[in-house]
């Protein structure tokens, strides 16, 4: 199961089930039953091909409730039982059929025997420990975000100098480079991470707008010092600064939403697969 990209229109959740090679009776029966029940269970056009059963749940007016997803999952299970579509209950690693169980391995479903589960659990714990050693603190990640954004700031200022235009489109590049810089410097990965990147973006965007207005005043014949103070003292300059900063933040907002929605903390774990009520 999973979610579509935030850029999909409409957004949707999907369920993808492995069904293996189906005979003609199974394929026809499953396909017909899916179409008969799609309006009742409220999912989009189903697809059964290449050994998989794919169902899409469109989200036009809001997110899909967990209860609805489980209802569709239960229907799929019963449907596959009805047409005797089995699954391999052998261990993913060693092929054993004894004492196997269903496990959630870092958001992926796997079937493992007891011995392979214990080995996998030890491996996951070791990987998590190594990852914690590799990750630095928030400050280093923040510095990386700041440093990587510099080329975009330079480009922004150069455009203002030589073309005389306010390069608001560079705000997207600042936000993206800030994210890359944080990860390159191995900043700590927690739920706080995207907010730290956003903070560095805000600082640079504000700096870039101040620099642009200062340069425009300098091109009018003021000294650097007078241009810098005039950015805040002259009413027209202050209005330009406020307007451009506001527009910059509005444009950056969409990138920040993308950062917040797509951020995924490292989820190394293995546990029994359970149905959450």
Steps between C-alpha positions, in 0.01 A plus 500: 500500500608859456418858406537678170736791445370829642516631142246242376157630414295369663704352783434135572589202714577167336500131587721268298465127564715225352275230352746303290399329176120476476313257278220626276224417750678678785586806290147540364333437837723737698471774237120472485461502880725804530292694248176396668618629838701809405203736537401341832851517646572830320829432324610593149537273196682182618774331302600132509807428286864387508445301819362794700164635610504880515231717657501880520295700751463859381510776760315795347340653809728378779711211622372143504396367839686197636170317541435526126847367410453201732159431348658482154788286630257255661307484173821423305596223744158336472505542123834323467382223732187457289709436189761297693783739428766394747827650613840361580523455877868409485766711671629781281863428595540126545185356342392317816131424549529444876392762756474781248334831584404828339723795589521870432858561382544879467149541353534194275312178566716188518457135600780367720567196713597550866875461439506743205290748695756503782788546254313778317418672829867499600596636157240779522625601846857512370399710198308743724803536729735566205258756359490684832882514501506640145245771569629830632304754702244758393758780491720332237194423290390862533846621392482266199162643408641853525813424296327314219253786454779752428516433121129580470550824696792599278292430190212700642725802572679480162167504318403809700831671410527420130139460395331723754226244564382346825573129454223365721518163325835442674307445822425145384868432445587635846251265662614194302871569552436552872349152521793347307754681720342377823517140380854534359623618840318201652279712723300314759183349355197557723161666465681828575717469187269664241437792737874565531533501120204739477667732755819516291288567189324789673829656608646486148182622332488801731871567442458468121215750492693750712804455273290550186340824616838627624657428160216673316550811716876480443439498126309825545822667621497446878799368689481145636447631854229745395333238282492250787351748746268634230356151453334539840460879511362594157128434478508376139799275567338360814180431310691315226684299767177407681314408181781289355567327831130414534486363144823305560356338812176415318697327222724324752193386693419243232851354521478497880170312485670248271788465751261442790283250313779299338740488794543146625710423801717190469269219606723201561300246696359151494197389698199273474255623238184606679169640386457838668142563609 
